[in-house]
Amino acid sequence: MNKFTLIVVLLCAATGLLRAEVNVAGMADIVFKNSDNDDFTNVTFKQHSPFHTLRTRLFFDAALGDNSAAFVQLMTDNNSVIIYGAYIRFTDLAGKYLNLQAGYIPTPVGSFGARVYSDKNPLIGTPLLFNYHSNIVAYISDSMRSVEQLLPRRDTRFNLGLPVVYDACWNTGVEIYGSAGKLDYSLGLVSGSVSLPTLEQAKDIPQVTTKLNYYFHPGLMIGAAGFFGPYLSDKVYGDVLPNGHDYGEYMNGGIGYDFYWSSRFIEIYSETYYAMWEHPYLPNLDVTSGYVEAKYKFSPGWYCAGRFDFFEPGEVTTASGSEEKWDYPVKRYEFGVGHRLNRQALLKLVTQLNRVDQTNQLDVDLYALQLSVSF
């Protein structure tokens, strides 16, 4: 039985036994774009992309009791079906101070995850911070055991490169969250890591996440988040560590801020994270990545929006003693206009320009029209 079938069977069995009412909703995205560019900046581990011609999502939720509910989310893209999420949520365990969700849960850090859906994303792309594949890949091979082997790889992009935070897949784990006055807080334990999520438990030590958001008023929020823990496992990397070393020694960690401000017709979001990976054969690799996004409603049903993204890797020392960035820096400019046709349909015209420093061979320009329909 594959994972998709297993989740559906478990959902049907649980809701049938508990006689819960299952609510079903969906979303379909249709995109028309220029096809003469290799869109490597938006693809996921599974080669999915928000710029693909057709994507659909199905949302299932069911109340299991007075303070508990189950959620399952499925997505189709490129003729494949993936489980986007499957978890149970318990609320009001100690009033508003303590809630819990467990299972295949949403990424516990970062705020863009709630706006990744096409009816809430004013543009089409996902910020580089949450998707862009860096030069450190999700496996260890004989061809990546020194800086001199790492640097030439910058000219060839791999969809298995580790992002700073990855939102296209979630982690199996548990998150405790709540609020006290104007402060929201969260503490999570995830089976994989925020840059390399896993559905199955692949290591003994989880990665720890934490988040604090303070709401000065409904139109102003400032937050901070962090994560730290091992990210390697023999189920992903195989038996390739230096003698005497263990997978639990190599850490992935990061810290960042979250900002939101709104006033009448304008909204501004911004997030930036500093992250690092320890590696069995390479020096520590660090990066700073973030975005600023603005949306302005200039007429009933109409808006314009823009987002600036950056991905800025740190430097490593070569055998000759010189300093080189371990990956190419990237800047992205995405802007567009949107019109809500009705409560269920949103039409967007978007341009996304990707600029890679030190080379222009990897630059990608996308022009797209997206129709998002909820049902």
TORKOL-4160 file (C-alpha; in steps of 0.2 Angstrom, whole numbers, padded with zeros to 4 digits, m for minus):
375
<pt num="1" X="0000" Y="0000" Z="0000"/>
<pt num="2" X="0007" Y="0017" Z="m0005"/>
<pt num="3" X="0007" Y="0032" Z="0007"/>
<pt num="4" X="m0007" Y="0041" Z="m0003"/>
<pt num="5" X="m0018" Y="0025" Z="m0001"/>
<pt num="6" X="m0013" Y="0023" Z="0017"/>
<pt num="7" X="m0018" Y="0041" Z="0022"/>
<pt num="8" X="m0035" Y="0040" Z="0013"/>
<pt num="9" X="m0039" Y="0023" Z="0021"/>
<pt num="10" X="m0034" Y="0030" Z="0039"/>
<pt num="11" X="m0044" Y="0045" Z="0036"/>
<pt num="12" X="m0060" Y="0036" Z="0030"/>
<pt num="13" X="m0058" Y="0023" Z="0044"/>
<pt num="14" X="m0056" Y="0036" Z="0058"/>
<pt num="15" X="m0070" Y="0047" Z="0052"/>
<pt num="16" X="m0081" Y="0032" Z="0049"/>
<pt num="17" X="m0078" Y="0026" Z="0067"/>
<pt num="18" X="m0080" Y="0043" Z="0075"/>
<pt num="19" X="m0095" Y="0047" Z="0064"/>
<pt num="20" X="m0087" Y="0064" Z="0061"/>
<pt num="21" X="m0092" Y="0075" Z="0047"/>
<pt num="22" X="m0079" Y="0077" Z="0034"/>
<pt num="23" X="m0077" Y="0094" Z="0025"/>
<pt num="24" X="m0069" Y="0094" Z="0008"/>
<pt num="25" X="m0063" Y="0109" Z="m0001"/>
<pt num="26" X="m0052" Y="0111" Z="m0017"/>
<pt num="27" X="m0041" Y="0123" Z="m0027"/>
<pt num="28" X="m0036" Y="0123" Z="m0045"/>
<pt num="29" X="m0022" Y="0133" Z="m0053"/>
<pt num="30" X="m0020" Y="0135" Z="m0072"/>
<pt num="31" X="m0005" Y="0144" Z="m0078"/>
<pt num="32" X="0001" Y="0150" Z="m0096"/>
<pt num="33" X="0019" Y="0156" Z="m0097"/>
<pt num="34" X="0033" Y="0158" Z="m0109"/>
<pt num="35" X="0041" Y="0141" Z="m0111"/>
<pt num="36" X="0059" Y="0145" Z="m0118"/>
<pt num="37" X="0067" Y="0146" Z="m0101"/>
<pt num="38" X="0073" Y="0132" Z="m0090"/>
<pt num="39" X="0064" Y="0136" Z="m0074"/>
<pt num="40" X="0076" Y="0129" Z="m0061"/>
<pt num="41" X="0073" Y="0142" Z="m0048"/>
<pt num="42" X="0055" Y="0137" Z="m0044"/>
<pt num="43" X="0056" Y="0118" Z="m0045"/>
<pt num="44" X="0054" Y="0107" Z="m0029"/>
<pt num="45" X="0063" Y="0091" Z="m0025"/>
<pt num="46" X="0050" Y="0082" Z="m0035"/>
<pt num="47" X="0052" Y="0094" Z="m0050"/>
<pt num="48" X="0035" Y="0102" Z="m0046"/>
<pt num="49" X="0033" Y="0121" Z="m0048"/>
<pt num="50" X="0019" Y="0134" Z="m0045"/>
<pt num="51" X="0022" Y="0139" Z="m0064"/>
<pt num="52" X="0017" Y="0122" Z="m0070"/>
<pt num="53" X="0002" Y="0122" Z="m0081"/>
<pt num="54" X="m0010" Y="0114" Z="m0069"/>
<pt num="55" X="m0010" Y="0111" Z="m0051"/>
<pt num="56" X="m0024" Y="0105" Z="m0039"/>
<pt num="57" X="m0026" Y="0104" Z="m0020"/>
<pt num="58" X="m0039" Y="0094" Z="m0010"/>
<pt num="59" X="m0042" Y="0099" Z="0008"/>
<pt num="60" X="m0050" Y="0087" Z="0020"/>
<pt num="61" X="m0054" Y="0091" Z="0038"/>
<pt num="62" X="m0065" Y="0083" Z="0051"/>
<pt num="63" X="m0070" Y="0087" Z="0069"/>
<pt num="64" X="m0065" Y="0073" Z="0081"/>
<pt num="65" X="m0071" Y="0080" Z="0097"/>
<pt num="66" X="m0075" Y="0097" Z="0105"/>
<pt num="67" X="m0056" Y="0102" Z="0104"/>
<pt num="68" X="m0049" Y="0091" Z="0091"/>
<pt num="69" X="m0049" Y="0090" Z="0072"/>
<pt num="70" X="m0040" Y="0080" Z="0059"/>
<pt num="71" X="m0033" Y="0088" Z="0043"/>
<pt num="72" X="m0027" Y="0080" Z="0027"/>
<pt num="73" X="m0020" Y="0090" Z="0011"/>
<pt num="74" X="m0016" Y="0082" Z="m0006"/>
<pt num="75" X="m0008" Y="0090" Z="m0021"/>
<pt num="76" X="m0007" Y="0085" Z="m0039"/>
<pt num="77" X="0007" Y="0092" Z="m0050"/>
<pt num="78" X="0015" Y="0084" Z="m0066"/>
<pt num="79" X="0003" Y="0069" Z="m0066"/>
<pt num="80" X="0008" Y="0065" Z="m0048"/>
<pt num="81" X="m0001" Y="0065" Z="m0031"/>
<pt num="82" X="0008" Y="0070" Z="m0015"/>
<pt num="83" X="0003" Y="0071" Z="0003"/>
<pt num="84" X="0006" Y="0089" Z="0007"/>
<pt num="85" X="0000" Y="0087" Z="0025"/>
<pt num="86" X="m0009" Y="0075" Z="0037"/>
<pt num="87" X="m0010" Y="0079" Z="0056"/>
<pt num="88" X="m0022" Y="0080" Z="0071"/>
<pt num="89" X="m0024" Y="0096" Z="0081"/>
<pt num="90" X="m0029" Y="0098" Z="0099"/>
<pt num="91" X="m0034" Y="0115" Z="0105"/>
<pt num="92" X="m0038" Y="0124" Z="0121"/>
<pt num="93" X="m0028" Y="0111" Z="0131"/>
<pt num="94" X="m0025" Y="0125" Z="0144"/>
<pt num="95" X="m0036" Y="0138" Z="0137"/>
<pt num="96" X="m0028" Y="0148" Z="0123"/>
<pt num="97" X="m0011" Y="0146" Z="0131"/>
<pt num="98" X="m0008" Y="0128" Z="0125"/>
<pt num="99" X="m0012" Y="0119" Z="0109"/>
<pt num="100" X="m0004" Y="0105" Z="0100"/>
<pt num="101" X="m0003" Y="0097" Z="0083"/>
<pt num="102" X="0005" Y="0081" Z="0078"/>
<pt num="103" X="0008" Y="0071" Z="0062"/>
<pt num="104" X="0014" Y="0077" Z="0045"/>
<pt num="105" X="0013" Y="0095" Z="0051"/>
<pt num="106" X="0016" Y="0112" Z="0043"/>
<pt num="107" X="0033" Y="0120" Z="0043"/>
<pt num="108" X="0034" Y="0127" Z="0061"/>
<pt num="109" X="0045" Y="0142" Z="0056"/>
<pt num="110" X="0042" Y="0156" Z="0043"/>
<pt num="111" X="0026" Y="0164" Z="0040"/>
<pt num="112" X="0025" Y="0162" Z="0021"/>
<pt num="113" X="0018" Y="0145" Z="0022"/>
<pt num="114" X="0000" Y="0152" Z="0026"/>
<pt num="115" X="0001" Y="0162" Z="0010"/>
<pt num="116" X="0009" Y="0149" Z="m0002"/>
<pt num="117" X="m0009" Y="0145" Z="m0008"/>
<pt num="118" X="m0013" Y="0154" Z="m0024"/>
<pt num="119" X="m0029" Y="0162" Z="m0017"/>
<pt num="120" X="m0018" Y="0171" Z="m0004"/>
<pt num="121" X="m0001" Y="0173" Z="m0013"/>
<pt num="122" X="m0002" Y="0190" Z="m0022"/>
<pt num="123" X="0011" Y="0183" Z="m0035"/>
<pt num="124" X="0014" Y="0165" Z="m0041"/>
<pt num="125" X="0032" Y="0161" Z="m0035"/>
<pt num="126" X="0038" Y="0155" Z="m0018"/>
<pt num="127" X="0052" Y="0166" Z="m0010"/>
<pt num="128" X="0069" Y="0160" Z="m0013"/>
<pt num="129" X="0070" Y="0158" Z="0006"/>
<pt num="130" X="0058" Y="0144" Z="0006"/>
<pt num="131" X="0062" Y="0134" Z="m0010"/>
<pt num="132" X="0078" Y="0139" Z="m0019"/>
<pt num="133" X="0090" Y="0124" Z="m0020"/>
<pt num="134" X="0107" Y="0128" Z="m0015"/>
<pt num="135" X="0124" Y="0120" Z="m0020"/>
<pt num="136" X="0124" Y="0108" Z="m0005"/>
<pt num="137" X="0114" Y="0093" Z="m0011"/>
<pt num="138" X="0104" Y="0081" Z="m0001"/>
<pt num="139" X="0117" Y="0067" Z="m0003"/>
<pt num="140" X="0136" Y="0064" Z="m0001"/>
<pt num="141" X="0146" Y="0057" Z="m0015"/>
<pt num="142" X="0164" Y="0056" Z="m0020"/>
<pt num="143" X="0162" Y="0071" Z="m0031"/>
<pt num="144" X="0158" Y="0083" Z="m0016"/>
<pt num="145" X="0171" Y="0080" Z="m0003"/>
<pt num="146" X="0182" Y="0096" Z="m0005"/>
<pt num="147" X="0180" Y="0114" Z="m0009"/>
<pt num="148" X="0188" Y="0112" Z="m0026"/>
<pt num="149" X="0174" Y="0099" Z="m0030"/>
<pt num="150" X="0160" Y="0110" Z="m0023"/>
<pt num="151" X="0164" Y="0126" Z="m0032"/>
<pt num="152" X="0162" Y="0120" Z="m0050"/>
<pt num="153" X="0145" Y="0113" Z="m0046"/>
<pt num="154" X="0138" Y="0130" Z="m0045"/>
<pt num="155" X="0136" Y="0131" Z="m0064"/>
<pt num="156" X="0125" Y="0115" Z="m0064"/>
<pt num="157" X="0109" Y="0116" Z="m0054"/>
<pt num="158" X="0102" Y="0101" Z="m0044"/>
<pt num="159" X="0084" Y="0100" Z="m0038"/>
<pt num="160" X="0090" Y="0090" Z="m0023"/>
<pt num="161" X="0100" Y="0105" Z="m0017"/>
<pt num="162" X="0095" Y="0110" Z="0001"/>
<pt num="163" X="0085" Y="0126" Z="0003"/>
<pt num="164" X="0086" Y="0137" Z="0019"/>
<pt num="165" X="0068" Y="0132" Z="0023"/>
<pt num="166" X="0058" Y="0120" Z="0013"/>
<pt num="167" X="0039" Y="0123" Z="0012"/>
<pt num="168" X="0035" Y="0112" Z="m0003"/>
<pt num="169" X="0036" Y="0097" Z="0009"/>
<pt num="170" X="0032" Y="0096" Z="0028"/>
<pt num="171" X="0039" Y="0086" Z="0042"/>
<pt num="172" X="0032" Y="0072" Z="0053"/>
<pt num="173" X="0033" Y="0080" Z="0070"/>
<pt num="174" X="0024" Y="0088" Z="0085"/>
<pt num="175" X="0021" Y="0107" Z="0088"/>
<pt num="176" X="0015" Y="0115" Z="0104"/>
<pt num="177" X="0009" Y="0133" Z="0102"/>
<pt num="178" X="m0002" Y="0146" Z="0110"/>
<pt num="179" X="m0004" Y="0164" Z="0114"/>
<pt num="180" X="m0002" Y="0175" Z="0130"/>
<pt num="181" X="m0009" Y="0193" Z="0127"/>
<pt num="182" X="m0001" Y="0200" Z="0111"/>
<pt num="183" X="0012" Y="0186" Z="0111"/>
<pt num="184" X="0011" Y="0170" Z="0100"/>
<pt num="185" X="0024" Y="0156" Z="0103"/>
<pt num="186" X="0028" Y="0139" Z="0096"/>
<pt num="187" X="0040" Y="0125" Z="0100"/>
<pt num="188" X="0042" Y="0111" Z="0088"/>
<pt num="189" X="0051" Y="0094" Z="0086"/>
<pt num="190" X="0052" Y="0088" Z="0068"/>
<pt num="191" X="0059" Y="0071" Z="0061"/>
<pt num="192" X="0069" Y="0078" Z="0047"/>
<pt num="193" X="0075" Y="0096" Z="0047"/>
<pt num="194" X="0067" Y="0112" Z="0040"/>
<pt num="195" X="0078" Y="0111" Z="0025"/>
<pt num="196" X="0076" Y="0093" Z="0022"/>
<pt num="197" X="0059" Y="0087" Z="0028"/>
<pt num="198" X="0054" Y="0069" Z="0030"/>
<pt num="199" X="0038" Y="0059" Z="0031"/>
<pt num="200" X="0046" Y="0044" Z="0039"/>
<pt num="201" X="0057" Y="0046" Z="0055"/>
<pt num="202" X="0075" Y="0044" Z="0048"/>
<pt num="203" X="0085" Y="0049" Z="0063"/>
<pt num="204" X="0085" Y="0047" Z="0082"/>
<pt num="205" X="0087" Y="0065" Z="0087"/>
<pt num="206" X="0074" Y="0078" Z="0080"/>
<pt num="207" X="0077" Y="0095" Z="0075"/>
<pt num="208" X="0070" Y="0108" Z="0087"/>
<pt num="209" X="0061" Y="0124" Z="0081"/>
<pt num="210" X="0055" Y="0139" Z="0090"/>
<pt num="211" X="0045" Y="0155" Z="0086"/>
<pt num="212" X="0039" Y="0171" Z="0094"/>
<pt num="213" X="0028" Y="0184" Z="0086"/>
<pt num="214" X="0022" Y="0200" Z="0095"/>
<pt num="215" X="0007" Y="0209" Z="0089"/>
<pt num="216" X="0008" Y="0227" Z="0093"/>
<pt num="217" X="m0009" Y="0229" Z="0085"/>
<pt num="218" X="m0018" Y="0220" Z="0071"/>
<pt num="219" X="m0008" Y="0230" Z="0058"/>
<pt num="220" X="0009" Y="0227" Z="0065"/>
<pt num="221" X="0018" Y="0211" Z="0070"/>
<pt num="222" X="0037" Y="0208" Z="0073"/>
<pt num="223" X="0043" Y="0190" Z="0076"/>
<pt num="224" X="0059" Y="0179" Z="0078"/>
<pt num="225" X="0061" Y="0161" Z="0075"/>
<pt num="226" X="0075" Y="0148" Z="0075"/>
<pt num="227" X="0079" Y="0130" Z="0072"/>
<pt num="228" X="0094" Y="0118" Z="0077"/>
<pt num="229" X="0097" Y="0100" Z="0076"/>
<pt num="230" X="0105" Y="0086" Z="0066"/>
<pt num="231" X="0099" Y="0084" Z="0048"/>
<pt num="232" X="0109" Y="0069" Z="0041"/>
<pt num="233" X="0104" Y="0051" Z="0042"/>
<pt num="234" X="0110" Y="0035" Z="0035"/>
<pt num="235" X="0093" Y="0033" Z="0026"/>
<pt num="236" X="0097" Y="0048" Z="0016"/>
<pt num="237" X="0116" Y="0048" Z="0014"/>
<pt num="238" X="0121" Y="0030" Z="0016"/>
<pt num="239" X="0137" Y="0024" Z="0025"/>
<pt num="240" X="0149" Y="0037" Z="0019"/>
<pt num="241" X="0155" Y="0047" Z="0035"/>
<pt num="242" X="0173" Y="0048" Z="0040"/>
<pt num="243" X="0178" Y="0034" Z="0051"/>
<pt num="244" X="0173" Y="0037" Z="0069"/>
<pt num="245" X="0160" Y="0050" Z="0066"/>
<pt num="246" X="0141" Y="0049" Z="0068"/>
<pt num="247" X="0127" Y="0057" Z="0059"/>
<pt num="248" X="0121" Y="0066" Z="0074"/>
<pt num="249" X="0136" Y="0076" Z="0075"/>
<pt num="250" X="0132" Y="0087" Z="0060"/>
<pt num="251" X="0120" Y="0101" Z="0063"/>
<pt num="252" X="0109" Y="0112" Z="0053"/>
<pt num="253" X="0103" Y="0128" Z="0062"/>
<pt num="254" X="0096" Y="0145" Z="0058"/>
<pt num="255" X="0088" Y="0161" Z="0065"/>
<pt num="256" X="0078" Y="0174" Z="0057"/>
<pt num="257" X="0065" Y="0188" Z="0059"/>
<pt num="258" X="0047" Y="0190" Z="0053"/>
<pt num="259" X="0038" Y="0207" Z="0050"/>
<pt num="260" X="0021" Y="0212" Z="0045"/>
<pt num="261" X="0013" Y="0229" Z="0043"/>
<pt num="262" X="m0003" Y="0235" Z="0035"/>
<pt num="263" X="m0013" Y="0251" Z="0034"/>
<pt num="264" X="m0029" Y="0253" Z="0024"/>
<pt num="265" X="m0025" Y="0247" Z="0006"/>
<pt num="266" X="m0007" Y="0242" Z="0008"/>
<pt num="267" X="0002" Y="0226" Z="0016"/>
<pt num="268" X="0020" Y="0223" Z="0018"/>
<pt num="269" X="0028" Y="0207" Z="0023"/>
<pt num="270" X="0047" Y="0203" Z="0026"/>
<pt num="271" X="0057" Y="0188" Z="0032"/>
<pt num="272" X="0076" Y="0185" Z="0033"/>
<pt num="273" X="0085" Y="0170" Z="0039"/>
<pt num="274" X="0103" Y="0166" Z="0043"/>
<pt num="275" X="0107" Y="0147" Z="0041"/>
<pt num="276" X="0121" Y="0135" Z="0042"/>
<pt num="277" X="0125" Y="0117" Z="0038"/>
<pt num="278" X="0139" Y="0107" Z="0046"/>
<pt num="279" X="0146" Y="0094" Z="0033"/>
<pt num="280" X="0157" Y="0079" Z="0035"/>
<pt num="281" X="0169" Y="0084" Z="0022"/>
<pt num="282" X="0167" Y="0102" Z="0019"/>
<pt num="283" X="0169" Y="0118" Z="0030"/>
<pt num="284" X="0153" Y="0125" Z="0038"/>
<pt num="285" X="0142" Y="0132" Z="0024"/>
<pt num="286" X="0132" Y="0147" Z="0029"/>
<pt num="287" X="0119" Y="0158" Z="0019"/>
<pt num="288" X="0108" Y="0173" Z="0022"/>
<pt num="289" X="0091" Y="0174" Z="0013"/>
<pt num="290" X="0076" Y="0184" Z="0014"/>
<pt num="291" X="0062" Y="0194" Z="0005"/>
<pt num="292" X="0052" Y="0210" Z="0006"/>
<pt num="293" X="0034" Y="0209" Z="m0002"/>
<pt num="294" X="0021" Y="0223" Z="m0004"/>
<pt num="295" X="0003" Y="0223" Z="m0010"/>
<pt num="296" X="m0007" Y="0238" Z="m0014"/>
<pt num="297" X="m0026" Y="0237" Z="m0017"/>
<pt num="298" X="m0029" Y="0252" Z="m0029"/>
<pt num="299" X="m0047" Y="0248" Z="m0034"/>
<pt num="300" X="m0061" Y="0237" Z="m0029"/>
<pt num="301" X="m0056" Y="0219" Z="m0034"/>
<pt num="302" X="m0039" Y="0225" Z="m0041"/>
<pt num="303" X="m0022" Y="0225" Z="m0033"/>
<pt num="304" X="m0003" Y="0226" Z="m0038"/>
<pt num="305" X="0011" Y="0218" Z="m0029"/>
<pt num="306" X="0030" Y="0216" Z="m0029"/>
<pt num="307" X="0042" Y="0205" Z="m0020"/>
<pt num="308" X="0061" Y="0207" Z="m0019"/>
<pt num="309" X="0071" Y="0191" Z="m0014"/>
<pt num="310" X="0089" Y="0188" Z="m0011"/>
<pt num="311" X="0100" Y="0172" Z="m0008"/>
<pt num="312" X="0118" Y="0177" Z="m0002"/>
<pt num="313" X="0130" Y="0162" Z="0002"/>
<pt num="314" X="0145" Y="0164" Z="0013"/>
<pt num="315" X="0163" Y="0162" Z="0009"/>
<pt num="316" X="0174" Y="0146" Z="0010"/>
<pt num="317" X="0193" Y="0145" Z="0009"/>
<pt num="318" X="0201" Y="0136" Z="m0006"/>
<pt num="319" X="0217" Y="0126" Z="m0006"/>
<pt num="320" X="0226" Y="0141" Z="m0013"/>
<pt num="321" X="0220" Y="0152" Z="0001"/>
<pt num="322" X="0208" Y="0163" Z="m0008"/>
<pt num="323" X="0190" Y="0166" Z="m0003"/>
<pt num="324" X="0176" Y="0161" Z="m0014"/>
<pt num="325" X="0157" Y="0160" Z="m0011"/>
<pt num="326" X="0152" Y="0142" Z="m0010"/>
<pt num="327" X="0137" Y="0146" Z="m0021"/>
<pt num="328" X="0132" Y="0160" Z="m0033"/>
<pt num="329" X="0122" Y="0174" Z="m0025"/>
<pt num="330" X="0104" Y="0176" Z="m0032"/>
<pt num="331" X="0092" Y="0191" Z="m0033"/>
<pt num="332" X="0074" Y="0189" Z="m0039"/>
<pt num="333" X="0062" Y="0203" Z="m0044"/>
<pt num="334" X="0044" Y="0197" Z="m0045"/>
<pt num="335" X="0029" Y="0209" Z="m0048"/>
<pt num="336" X="0012" Y="0208" Z="m0055"/>
<pt num="337" X="m0006" Y="0214" Z="m0055"/>
<pt num="338" X="m0021" Y="0204" Z="m0049"/>
<pt num="339" X="m0040" Y="0205" Z="m0051"/>
<pt num="340" X="m0053" Y="0195" Z="m0040"/>
<pt num="341" X="m0066" Y="0190" Z="m0053"/>
<pt num="342" X="m0078" Y="0184" Z="m0039"/>
<pt num="343" X="m0076" Y="0175" Z="m0021"/>
<pt num="344" X="m0069" Y="0159" Z="m0029"/>
<pt num="345" X="m0058" Y="0165" Z="m0044"/>
<pt num="346" X="m0043" Y="0176" Z="m0044"/>
<pt num="347" X="m0033" Y="0181" Z="m0060"/>
<pt num="348" X="m0015" Y="0186" Z="m0060"/>
<pt num="349" X="m0003" Y="0193" Z="m0073"/>
<pt num="350" X="0015" Y="0191" Z="m0066"/>
<pt num="351" X="0033" Y="0194" Z="m0071"/>
<pt num="352" X="0048" Y="0185" Z="m0062"/>
<pt num="353" X="0066" Y="0190" Z="m0065"/>
<pt num="354" X="0080" Y="0179" Z="m0058"/>
<pt num="355" X="0097" Y="0186" Z="m0058"/>
<pt num="356" X="0112" Y="0175" Z="m0053"/>
<pt num="357" X="0128" Y="0184" Z="m0049"/>
<pt num="358" X="0145" Y="0180" Z="m0057"/>
<pt num="359" X="0136" Y="0172" Z="m0072"/>
<pt num="360" X="0122" Y="0176" Z="m0083"/>
<pt num="361" X="0120" Y="0159" Z="m0090"/>
<pt num="362" X="0108" Y="0154" Z="m0076"/>
<pt num="363" X="0097" Y="0170" Z="m0077"/>
<pt num="364" X="0078" Y="0165" Z="m0079"/>
<pt num="365" X="0064" Y="0177" Z="m0084"/>
<pt num="366" X="0046" Y="0171" Z="m0083"/>
<pt num="367" X="0030" Y="0179" Z="m0089"/>
<pt num="368" X="0014" Y="0171" Z="m0083"/>
<pt num="369" X="m0005" Y="0172" Z="m0082"/>
<pt num="370" X="m0013" Y="0162" Z="m0068"/>
<pt num="371" X="m0031" Y="0158" Z="m0065"/>
<pt num="372" X="m0034" Y="0152" Z="m0047"/>
<pt num="373" X="m0051" Y="0144" Z="m0043"/>
<pt num="374" X="m0057" Y="0138" Z="m0026"/>
<pt num="375" X="m0071" Y="0126" Z="m0024"/>
